[in-house]
Amino acid sequence: MAVVSESEFKGNAMIVLANDEDDKYPFQFGVKKAKLVLESIDEIKAFVAKNDK
């Protein structure tokens, strides 16, 4: 299960997504990219459904 936390980079809020507590390379992004994800959520879901093995 993913581990979700918040961080900060150069004074900007970041969301951090990790596979687990020991994930050395978590995925993190700020508000601008989070908005892009939210706007594209249906396309992302379709992409996962199409390519998940």
ZADO-1210 file (C-alpha; in nm, 4 decimals, padded with zeros to 6 digits):
<atoms>
<atom x="00.0000" y="00.0000" z="00.0000" code="MET" pos="1"/>
<atom x="00.1253" y="00.3454" z="-00.0875" code="ALA" pos="2"/>
<atom x="00.2585" y="00.5791" z="00.1778" code="VAL" pos="3"/>
<atom x="00.1504" y="00.9390" z="00.1293" code="VAL" pos="4"/>
<atom x="00.3079" y="01.2344" z="00.3085" code="SER" pos="5"/>
<atom x="00.3722" y="01.6034" z="00.2598" code="GLU" pos="6"/>
<atom x="00.7036" y="01.7808" z="00.2278" code="SER" pos="7"/>
<atom x="00.8440" y="02.1144" z="00.1215" code="GLU" pos="8"/>
<atom x="01.0918" y="02.2150" z="-00.1481" code="PHE" pos="9"/>
<atom x="01.2235" y="02.5706" z="-00.1649" code="LYS" pos="10"/>
<atom x="00.9206" y="02.6921" z="00.0277" code="GLY" pos="11"/>
<atom x="00.6676" y="02.5100" z="-00.1909" code="ASN" pos="12"/>
<atom x="00.4307" y="02.2408" z="-00.0628" code="ALA" pos="13"/>
<atom x="00.4920" y="01.8941" z="-00.2077" code="MET" pos="14"/>
<atom x="00.3018" y="01.5666" z="-00.1894" code="ILE" pos="15"/>
<atom x="00.5185" y="01.2567" z="-00.1637" code="VAL" pos="16"/>
<atom x="00.4033" y="00.9123" z="-00.2819" code="LEU" pos="17"/>
<atom x="00.6104" y="00.6101" z="-00.1856" code="ALA" pos="18"/>
<atom x="00.5631" y="00.2356" z="-00.2378" code="ASN" pos="19"/>
<atom x="00.6447" y="00.1737" z="00.1290" code="ASP" pos="20"/>
<atom x="00.8307" y="00.3281" z="00.4226" code="GLU" pos="21"/>
<atom x="01.1671" y="00.2126" z="00.2820" code="ASP" pos="22"/>
<atom x="01.1169" y="00.3473" z="-00.0723" code="ASP" pos="23"/>
<atom x="01.4446" y="00.5183" z="-00.1672" code="LYS" pos="24"/>
<atom x="01.2961" y="00.7026" z="-00.4664" code="TYR" pos="25"/>
<atom x="00.9488" y="00.8339" z="-00.3832" code="PRO" pos="26"/>
<atom x="00.7466" y="01.0266" z="-00.6392" code="PHE" pos="27"/>
<atom x="00.6857" y="01.3866" z="-00.5378" code="GLN" pos="28"/>
<atom x="00.5218" y="01.6860" z="-00.6989" code="PHE" pos="29"/>
<atom x="00.3694" y="02.0202" z="-00.6157" code="GLY" pos="30"/>
<atom x="00.0300" y="02.1845" z="-00.6504" code="VAL" pos="31"/>
<atom x="00.0691" y="02.2753" z="-01.0202" code="LYS" pos="32"/>
<atom x="00.1355" y="01.9148" z="-01.1246" code="LYS" pos="33"/>
<atom x="-00.1267" y="01.7849" z="-00.8800" code="ALA" pos="34"/>
<atom x="-00.3834" y="01.9998" z="-01.0604" code="LYS" pos="35"/>
<atom x="-00.2740" y="01.8467" z="-01.3932" code="LEU" pos="36"/>
<atom x="-00.3213" y="01.4987" z="-01.2476" code="VAL" pos="37"/>
<atom x="-00.6693" y="01.5858" z="-01.1219" code="LEU" pos="38"/>
<atom x="-00.7678" y="01.7329" z="-01.4597" code="GLU" pos="39"/>
<atom x="-00.6441" y="01.4168" z="-01.6344" code="SER" pos="40"/>
<atom x="-00.7578" y="01.1518" z="-01.3840" code="ILE" pos="41"/>
<atom x="-00.9931" y="00.9751" z="-01.6286" code="ASP" pos="42"/>
<atom x="-00.7176" y="00.9454" z="-01.8896" code="GLU" pos="43"/>
<atom x="-00.4752" y="00.8190" z="-01.6244" code="ILE" pos="44"/>
<atom x="-00.7257" y="00.5550" z="-01.5092" code="LYS" pos="45"/>
<atom x="-00.7769" y="00.4434" z="-01.8712" code="ALA" pos="46"/>
<atom x="-00.4004" y="00.4249" z="-01.9226" code="PHE" pos="47"/>
<atom x="-00.3589" y="00.2044" z="-01.6153" code="VAL" pos="48"/>
<atom x="-00.6496" y="-00.0204" z="-01.7145" code="ALA" pos="49"/>
<atom x="-00.5054" y="-00.0622" z="-02.0651" code="LYS" pos="50"/>
<atom x="-00.1449" y="-00.1268" z="-01.9604" code="ASN" pos="51"/>
<atom x="-00.1654" y="-00.2979" z="-01.6190" code="ASP" pos="52"/>
<atom x="-00.0371" y="-00.6505" z="-01.6443" code="LYS" pos="53"/>
</atoms>
